[in-house]
Amino acid sequence: MFITEAMAAAETAAAVEPSPMAGFILQLILVFAIFYFLLIRPQQKKMKEHEDMLNSIKPNDEIVTGGGIYATVINADEAVLTVKIADGVEVKISRSSVREKVSGNK
């Protein structure tokens, strides 16, 4: 009779203990949440802001290209910008090569 009571107590204790896998999954979810809020989400926000800036470029805007050239937009098509980089020097560049819009003097 004592043996069956001891076995029943052991089975009850085993059923109450949490699975080690549950702790691992909880840690995995926590790490993913930290990565999302500290790395992924800010990067997506920055990309969205850059895309909005590219779409808002219009003639007479001053820009800086990815190569560091300051230019004034002469004509803005969907994918190609015609820019003036010096007196009498106009070049065509890809809209995606613009790094930023500049306010003020060059």
Buried (B, 14 or more C-beta within 10 A) or exposed (E): EEEEEEEEEEEEEEEEEEEEEEEEEEEEEEEEEEEEEEEEEEEEEEEEEBEEBBEEBEEEBBBBBEEEBBBBBBEBEEEEBBBBBEEEEEBEBEBEEBBEBBEEEE
